[in-house]
Each structure stands twice: as C-alpha cells, then as structure tokens.
C-alpha cells in the first residue's frame, strides 16, 4: 500500500500539494463581513474571540481541542488583558466567534519580482533548462518588470496580509540588469506598509556573485535597508565554490550582516558547499546564529549518519534552514533536522512569477503540506503542524496547556473561520482579519 508521503514523493517535481492533487481547500462558513476595516483607537476591546484552551483526550490520544470565547483588551499595540467577558466603557469590536491564531511568518519570498498584480502570465517551459538558462531569461524579463515592481510588491504584501502573514524575509535581486532599482522599489513598497508589515531584506545576487561580478553592487546595497547577504549555488553558477562562498561571507563580515544563501545544488558539490559553510561559521564567531541555508536540497541526499553529524554541527552554530516544504524528489529531512536542534523556517518562495505559477502566498498551505508529509492527520498532529507557518508559536504547548496569547504579548493575530488549529491546517480555513501590533491591517471586524 502507498502512503501519503510516498505518493507525494513519486510526483517527481517540486510542486504544491494543491497542484499535485487538484483539490481546492474546503472552508468553514464565512462570518458577516459588514463592519469596519480600520480601528482608530489605541485602547479598545475585541470581544467574541475564540481561543484554544486545552485538549480532549481518549486515554493518551488527543481527540479534540477545547475552545472558549474571550475578550481581548488591546492597548498600545499589546494585549493588556484577557477577559472572560466584555467589561468597562472602552470602544468595542467583535470577532464574531472567529478563532484567533498567531500571525504567520513567510521567511523565504521574492517580493521584488512577481507577475502578481498584473495580467495572467504563465512561465515559459522549464523542462531541460538549467539555472543558467533561467538567468538568461531573467536578464530579458527584468526590464519589463521594473516599471511596475513597486506596485506589484505592494499587491503581494496585501495578499500576504490577507492570509495572516505580518512578518517576512524577502530576497531582492542585486544584478547587473536592474542594479539597485529592484531594491529601491521594494524599499518604497515596504515603507508604505511599515506600520502593517515587518520585513527583512536579503541582497540576492540572482545571476551569481562572481558570475555577474556584483561584489561592488552588493556592498552598495548594504546601506539600503538590507539585513542579510545572499548567495547562489557557488559551483553551478559561480563555478568556484570556495571563492564564491568566501566573497559572500566577507561582505557579511565587513558590513555586520547575516547570511541567507540559496543552495539548490543536490550533488556532491552541494554537500561540499554545506560542509564548507559550516566550517566557515565555526571559524568566525561573528557568524554564529546569523546564517541560513535556503532550500539546501543536498541535505536530502545525505545518508543518515552524515546528516546527523552535519545537523549537529549546524545546530551548535545556530545555522537555520529555510524551506518551501518541497515534495517530489527533493522532500527534505525537516523533522530530522528539527529533532537535532536545527531551527527551521518556511516561506512561500515564488508567488506567480517566471519560476512558478503555483505560489499562493499562504503559509497555512505550508502547514497543511507539512502535516501530510511529516506529521499526520490526527487532531494533535494537525494542530502541532501549524508551527511551520507561525515560527514555532502555537496556542497550546506540548501538554495541551494554553500558552498563547498571553498578557503582554504584541497584539498580533489572525481571525480564522475555523473551530481550532487542526481544522485550520486540514482545511486551509479562510482568514477574515489580520491584526499587527494592535492595528487591523487586513479584513474587517464588526463594531460591538
């Protein structure tokens, strides 16, 4: 018999589960969406908020999630109190019984180059194309995208907010074709949303740090809001693994930045690159807890012993892995890495662009896929799978006790048309309002 993971692994490509299965998510009935899209108060009550409070067990098995409606008192962008019922004379708004969940975090996305927000455009065929072929395509495409890249980035940010994502890490092209223009446009889009959306920026040499000779441009970008130095496939693109990685790390060290490298190489060269980078971090204390391997498909090709050894070294140095939760031939050993103490973050990566048309910008899709591949279909497995969308913040701890939200927390959450986390993950339930630092940044709530 073929299990779910085996079926997904046999599909052969790196795709979304929805694309593989041809299924649309089933949503709970939507609440009344008449109401307000802005809350002009710094101190107010949000009533009728459904919170998870515990679990129901049959012996040792979790068979359900307990919930109860509460009133959140929000002041100065934080949760000032959690009441059993409304009290006092503060302005009141109603969540209409919707479930509050932690806000989503999309930690690998490309906001600067997307077809989203424009007319439908499918990518050209990729079969038989190398990454160098894709770079050549991009050199032609970028001048067409640049005139509208700020507006499309804003449209994409609005999409993320509608799905409950309020924090992101965006890679942004630094290349000879666009120069610093993509970064300038992204900064303008982010500035317009500075109160709604938090975003780190990775300076990404998409055409190769050495291959496109952009060391100077990369250094110029460091004073333009960049938080991380990026890199790309040092062997397949730059043709000089050690020189490429040394150059990337040197920029980061010279400018006191983190590192987040796209490392797609799954060959022995990719494994060698991972080891070289771990060696480099071990030799430079300034890089500790500041390096992310994005994709890192070579980890899926390592035998158990070698993976355990490298994962242990990564965890010791605080090296994280960013994943899009791929399926097919590149299913990642995410749970193995997590068990060894490696921090895992996830992102939606390409959202309707020249690389892929399948991106939805919805991190709950990633939790759903994680549950299918790594966790399971029972109540507890579904609920716990939400971690990959929220950056390890969950309403209940491993013992089924409520730990979120708590008084003093930032007032950031998403209101979902679902009865519990498990249903949200299984059905990709619709989100109807997103709050960030106490502000309603997407959707509507009713006045109470």
N, C-alpha and C positions, 0 to 999 in steps of 0.2 A: 504494500500500500504506500502511496506517495503522500507525505505530509505537506503542510502548507509551505514550510521553508524550502523543501526540495522542489516543489512546483515552481516557486518564485525564482529559485536559483537556476532552473532549467530554461528560463525565458531568454537568456543569452545576452541581454543588453543591460545597461544601467538606465532604468526607466522608473516611472512612478507606478505604484500598485494600481491606481485607478486606470492608468493606461494599459496595464497588463490585463486586468480583469474586466475592463469595460463596464464598471459599476459606478453609479452615482451614489453619493452618500445619502442616507436617509436622515431627515431632520425632524426634530420634535416640532409641534405646532408653535408658530411664532407668537410672541405676545403682541398686544396692541402697541403699535409704533407711533401713535399720535403722542405728542409730547414735545419736549424741548431738546435741542441739540447743543445747548450751552448752559452751564451753571455759573451765574455771575457772582457766586458767593465764595468766600474763603472759609466760612464756617457753616456747615449745614448737616442735615440728616439724610441718609439714604435708607429708606425703610424697605421692608419686604425682601430682604436679601437672603437667599438660600445659601447656607453654609454647611459643609460636611462636618459632622460632629463625632463620628465613630463608625464602627463596622458591626454587622451582624454575622455571627458565626454559627456553623453547624459542626460542633466539635472543634477541630483545628482549622476548618476550612472557612474562609471568608465567603459568604453567600450574598451579602448585600451591604449597602452603605447607608448609614443613618444621616439624616439632614434635619435642619431646623431653620426657620426664618428668624433673622435678627435685624436690628437697625444699626448701621454704621454711623458714628459721629465723626465727621471729617473736618479737620481744622488745620490750616497752614500746610496743606499737602500731605498730611499724615492722618492715620486713624487714631483719633483722640480717645475713643471709647467704643465698646461693642455692647449694645443694649439688647435686652430681651424684647423690648417694645419701644415705640417712639415715646419720647419724653421732652418736656420743655417747649419753648416757642421758637426754636430755630427754623429756618426755611426747610421744607421737606420735599423730597423727591422719592419716587417709588421705583424699585427694581422689578416690581410685578411678579415676585416669586422666582425670578431667574437665579440660576446658580452662579455664584462668584467663584472664579478660578484665578490663580496667579497669572500675571501678564506673560506673554510669550516673548522669547528671545530668538531672533534669527541671526545666527552668528557666522553665516557664510552666504553672502548675497552680492550681486553686482547691480547696484542701483544706477550706475552711470551709463550703462549701455543696454537698452531694452527696447523691444517693439511695443511693450505695453503702453497703452495710452494713445496709440496710433492705429491706423487701419490694420486689419489682419494681415500677417505676413508669416508664412511658414519658412523655416530654414531650408537651405539647399541640401541635397542629399549628402550624407557624410560617409556612406559606405565606401571603403577603400581610401579614405582621406586620412592623411597624417595630421598631427598637430601643426606642422609647418604649412600644410595646405590651408588649414583653418586660419592661421595667422595671415597668410596671403589674402584670404577672403576678407579678413577684418581690415586690412590696410585699405581696401576699396570701400568697405562699408562705413568706417568711422566718419569720414567727411559728410556722409549722408545723415548720420545720427546726431552729430554735434549740434546743428542748429536748434534741435528740439530736445536735447538731452536734459536740460534743467526741468522743463515742463514734464517730461516723461518720468524723471526721477520723482518729482512731486506726486504724480499719479500713482506711482508704485508705492511710495510711502503711505499714501491714503489707503491703498489696498491692504498693506500690512497692518495698518491701524484698524481697519475694519475686521481683520481676523484676530485682533487682540495682541498684536506684536507692538511693543513700545521701545524695544532695545534691539539694536542690530550691530553687526560689523560688516561694513561694505568694502569690498575690494574695488579699487578705482584705477583704470588704465593710466599708466605713465609710459608713453610710447612715442616714437619719432613722428607719427602721423598727427596725433592730437596734442602732443606736447603736454602742457599743463591745463589745457582747456577743459578736458573732462573733469579734472579735479576742481577747477574754478566753478564749473556749472553745478557739480554735486554740492560744493560748499554753499552755494546760493540756495539750492533747494533745501538743504538741511537748516540753514539759518532761518528760513521762513517757517520751519517747523520746530524750532529749538525748544519751545515750551511743551511740545506734544510728543517728541520722539528723540531718543538718545542714540547716537551712532558713532562708533569708532570707524576710522578710515585706514585701510591698508593701501599703501602705494604699490601698485601691482604692475611689474614690468611684463605685461602680457606677451610681448614679442621677444622676450628673452633679455635678461640683464646685460649679458655680454653680446648676444646675437644682434641686438639692436643698439648697442653702445649708448645706454641711457643712464650710466652711473651719475653723470652730471645732473640730468633731469631729476633723477631720484633724490639726489641731495637737495636740489632746489625745492622739491615738494615738501621737505621735512618741516618747513616753517609755515605750511599752508593747511594746518589742521590735521595732519597725518599722525596717527598713533602707532602704526606698525609698518615695518619694511616688509615688502612681499618678495616673492621669488617664484620661479617656474622651472620645473624639470631640467635640472642642471646638465644632464647628459644628453637627453633627446633634443633639447632646444639650444642650449648654450654649447654643447659639445665639449665641455671641460668641467667635470663635476666639482673638483676641489676649488678651482679658480672662481667658478660661479658662486658657490656657497661662501667662500671666503669674502668675496666682494659684498654679498648680501649682508653677512654678519658685520662686516666692517662699517657699513653705513649705519646699521643699527647701533653699534657701539659708539661711533663718532657722534651720533645725534641723540643718544639715550632713548631709543625706541624699542618697542617689542618687535617680534618677527612672526610673520604668518605666511608660510610658503605653500603654494600649490605644488604638490608632489604626486603626479599621476603615475609615474613610472612603476610598473609592477614587475619588471625584470630584475635580474641580479644587480643591475646598476641602480635600481631604485632602492633595493635593500642596502647596498653600499652607501648610498646617499643618506639614508636614515641613520646608519651607524656613524657616519662622518659628522652629521649634525649633533648627535648625542655626545660624541667625543668633544666637539667644539663647545657645547654648553657646559660640559663637565670641567672644561679648562678655563671657562670665563664666568666667574660668579655673577657678573652683571647681567648675564642672560638667563639666569635661573628664574623660573616662574614667568617667563616672558616670551616663550616660543611655542608656536602652534604649527603642527603638521596638518595641512588641509588635504583631505582625501587619503593620502598615504596608502594607496592600494597595495603597495608591496607588503604591508603587514598581513594581508590576506593570503600571501604566498609563502609565508614562513612556516616551518614546522613548529610543533608545539613547544619544544624545548627552547629553540632560538627565539620564538615570540615571547615566552615567559621571561627570558633573560633580558631582552631589549625593553620590554614593557616595564620591568622592574627598574631599569636604569632611567627610563623616561619619567616614571612616577617620582623617583628620587630627585630629579631635576625640575619637576613641575612642568614638564613638556606636555601640552594638551594635544588632542586630536579633534579637528573639525570635520564633520561628515554630513553628507546629504542623505545618508541612510540608503546607499545603493542596493539594488538587487541584481540578479543575474550572476555573471562570472565574478563580480567584484564585491560580493557580500562580505562585509567587514567583520572582524572578530571583536565587535564592540563590547560585548559582555565580558570577554576575556580581559580586554584592556581595562575595563571598569573594575573588574574584580582585583586586578593588580594595582589599582590606585591611580590609573591614568584618568585625568579629567577629560570628559567627552562633551563636546558642544556640537550643535547641529544647525543646519541652515537650509534654506530652500534653493540656494545657488542660482541657477538660471531661471528667470521668470519670463517666459515668452521672448526669446531672443534668437540670435543666429546659431546658438549652440543647441537649444532645445525649446520646443513649444509646449512642454508638458508642465512647467512650473506653475504652481498655484499661489505662491506667496503665503501659504497657510501652514504654520508649524504643527497644528493638530494633525494634518495629513502625515507628518513625520512620526508623530507619536503612534498613530494608527499603524503605520508600516513597521515601526519598531516592535509593537506588540505582536504583529503577525510573524515577524522574523525571529524574534529573540525571547519573547515573554510568554504569551499565551492568551487564551480567550476567556479565562475566568475573571470574576469580579476584581480580585486583588491584582492580578497581572495587568489587566487593562488600566486600573487606577494608577498603579505604580509606573506604567509606561509614560505617563504624562511628563515625567521628569525631563525627558529629552527635549521637550518643547519649551519648558519653563526655566531651564538652567538649574535643575535639581531642587526647585521649590515646589512642594506638594502640600495640599491641605492637611493630610494625615501623615503621621510618622509610621515607621515600620510596625509599631504596635497598635495602630489604628486610633491613636490619640490625635486630636486636632492641634496643630502647631502653626497653622496659617489660616486666616490673618491673625495678627496679634496687635494689641495696643502699642502704638509707637512705630509700627511699620509704615513705610510710604504707602499712600493711598493709591496703589496701582493694582488694577484687577480688570477682568473681562467678565461681562454678564452673558451667560450662555443658556440657550433654550434646551436644558437637559436636567435630569434628576440627580446626576452625580458625575464624577470624573470618568468612571468606567463607561458610562453611556456616551459621554463626550468623545472619548477616544475611539470607541467602537463605531459610532455613527457619524463622526466628524460634525457634531451638532453645530447649528448656526450660532454665531455670536452676534449680539444685538447692541452692545455698548461697551466701549473701552475707556477706562479711566487711567490717567497718568499723573502722578503727584497731585492727586485730588481734583484734577480737571477732567471733564468729559471731553475726550478728544476724538471720539468717533461714535456714531449711532445716536440713539435717543433714550430718554427716560421720561416718565410721566411726573408731573407735579402731584404731590400727595395732599 
